[in-house]
Amino acid sequence: MTRLSGALNTFGLLCFLPAVVAHELTHAAVATNYAHISVEQWVPPRLSLRYPEGTPNLVVIVANIAPTIVGTIVCLLSVDALLRLVDSNPVLGAYAVGLLAIYLSPSADDLSVLTR
């Protein structure tokens, strides 16, 4: 990896860190009464949710896709505001849309519970 690509990766991580942290905290908020939650890695942030035996499958599924559910609802409720922001300030609007897209995008691990 060249210095430039390393710098760009770091810049990208810092720019989109709020969305990644919010995504992980949404998992934690939904699973807090059912799972043992710990930090799996710090950069980029990633949580580990360990559910005790007998946890209902629905709880595990909802906790894993919670950011997608919440993000979709936020998108639907804020379409008008996002469009006005993009129209008035395209750079800030694109950044806000990017943050929302990263927040609501499920990872492969998030989706893996759907195939169990």
Buried (B, 14 or more C-beta within 10 A) or exposed (E): EEEEEEEEEEEEEEEBBEBBEBBBEBBBBBBEEBBEBEEEEEEEBBBEBEBEEEBEEEBBBBBBBBBBBBBEEBBEEBEEEBEEBBEEEEEEBEBBBEBBEBBBEBEEEBEEBEEE
